[in-house]
């Protein structure tokens, strides 16, 4: 399901990261569109379950003050027909590896949010010597299916949904970490999320069910920052603690008052913690 051009045009420009430099990376299984902003140490920003890299605009704009931020569209984001050729979580991790290689990045910081955090963690576990630093927000050591996951998976898989559906708006409130006024920020989030085809969201949600790093956490030996929303209802405290305790050089930072979408609702706080982490770990 795609939003109308009129709806998309109404999106607030205040949340955009700016034009940046756009391009396409010819990967093995699809051509990934990407955008980059800023200069400095490269930081690959991996988007979440829905919304593409456009949803990361507020955060990318802040991070670009210090980093060369590069973000790309995951497989299926621009082409829902990609689902005709089944792909796995491992395939998406391989896409990330190819994207990093395409840009000839030797040891970039890899920063994944939500579903992108899962991909970043899997990438770091599979290629532990390739990321110089690792940052995740909204992801723990394993997938733990709760009521929200079951409801979201069932609804996305079986029912075509309009973007102004009251049920979906209530679900977004849970992702925000509390009731959110339907102002410009809420409009921005809902508009961007519905740019991702509903079937693609459902497929990604099924893929994350296989995620479990419990037996491989010791492979993540790079400096790692784990950002956790205090009100994140999708990632359990146990999963976050397991990640922090199992990774040798990990810092766990709780974001007070933030939900699962902290990267878009509180980008200043997220960028502040990233900058602190960067200073401590010598990322110039």
C-alpha positions, 0 to 999 in steps of 0.5 A, spaced: 500 500 500 502 506 497 500 513 500 497 518 495 502 523 492 498 529 495 498 526 502 506 525 501 506 532 499 503 534 505 509 531 509 513 536 513 519 538 510 522 540 518 523 532 518 527 531 512 534 530 512 535 535 506 537 532 499 544 530 500 547 526 495 543 520 492 545 514 488 544 507 486 548 501 488 548 495 484 547 489 489 547 482 487 539 481 488 537 488 487 539 495 486 539 499 492 538 506 492 541 510 497 543 517 500 548 520 504 549 526 508 555 530 511 563 528 511 567 525 516 568 518 519 563 514 515 556 511 519 552 506 515 545 507 518 540 501 517 533 503 516 527 499 520 521 495 518 518 500 514 519 507 512 525 507 509 531 511 510 526 517 509 524 516 516 531 517 518 531 524 516 531 527 523 536 523 525 541 523 519 541 531 519 543 531 526 548 525 525 551 529 519 554 534 523 559 529 525 559 523 520 558 522 513 552 518 514 550 513 508 543 510 508 540 505 503 533 502 502 532 495 504 530 489 499 523 490 497 522 497 499 522 500 492 519 494 489 514 489 493 515 484 487 521 482 490 517 478 494 516 473 488 523 471 490 523 469 497 529 472 501 531 471 508 534 475 514 541 472 512 540 475 505 538 482 507 545 481 512 549 479 505 545 485 502 548 490 507 555 487 506 555 488 499 553 495 500 559 496 505 563 493 500 560 497 494 562 504 498 569 501 499 568 502 507 574 499 511 571 499 518 565 504 518 560 505 524 554 501 523 548 503 526 541 500 525 534 502 528 529 497 530 529 491 524 535 495 522 538 493 529 537 486 528 540 486 521 546 490 524 547 485 529 547 479 525 552 483 520 557 484 526 556 477 528 557 474 521 563 479 520 566 481 526 572 484 523 568 489 518 565 494 523 569 499 527 563 500 531 556 498 532 550 502 535 543 499 535 537 502 538 530 498 538 533 491 538 536 486 543 539 479 543 533 475 541 526 476 538 521 475 543 514 474 541 509 478 545 502 480 544 503 486 539 508 482 535 502 477 534 497 482 533 501 486 528 503 480 524 496 477 523 493 484 521 499 486 516 498 479 513 491 478 512 487 485 512 488 491 507 489 497 511 488 504 510 493 509 513 488 513 517 485 506 520 484 508 528 487 501 530 493 502 526 493 509 529 493 506 536 498 501 534 503 507 532 501 510 539 504 504 542 511 505 538 511 512 540 511 510 547 505 513 549 499 517 546 501 522 541 498 528 539 496 527 531 500 533 529 506 534 524 511 528 527 505 523 528 503 525 520 510 524 518 511 517 521 505 515 519 506 517 512 513 514 511 511 508 514 505 507 509 510 508 503 513 501 505 508 496 502 504 492 507 506 485 504 513 487 505 512 489 512 509 483 514 514 479 510 520 482 514 516 481 521 516 474 519 523 474 518 525 477 525 522 471 528 528 467 527 533 472 530 537 469 536 544 471 538 545 468 544 550 463 542 554 468 538 554 474 542 562 473 544 563 474 536 561 482 537 568 485 540 567 491 537 565 497 541 558 497 541 552 502 544 546 499 545 540 504 546 534 502 549 527 506 550 525 506 557 517 505 554 519 500 548 514 495 548 517 491 543 524 489 546 524 486 553 529 488 558 531 481 559 533 481 551 537 488 552 540 486 558 542 479 555 545 483 549 549 488 554 552 482 558 554 478 552 557 483 548 564 484 551 565 492 550 558 494 550 555 500 553 547 500 555 544 507 555 536 507 557 533 513 554 528 516 559 521 517 556 522 514 549 519 508 546 521 504 540 521 510 535 526 514 539 530 515 533 525 519 530 521 522 536 527 524 540 533 524 535 537 529 539 537 525 545 539 519 540 544 523 536 547 526 543 548 519 546 552 517 539 556 523 539 558 521 547 560 514 545 564 516 539 568 521 543 569 516 548 571 511 543 575 515 538 571 516 532 573 522 529 
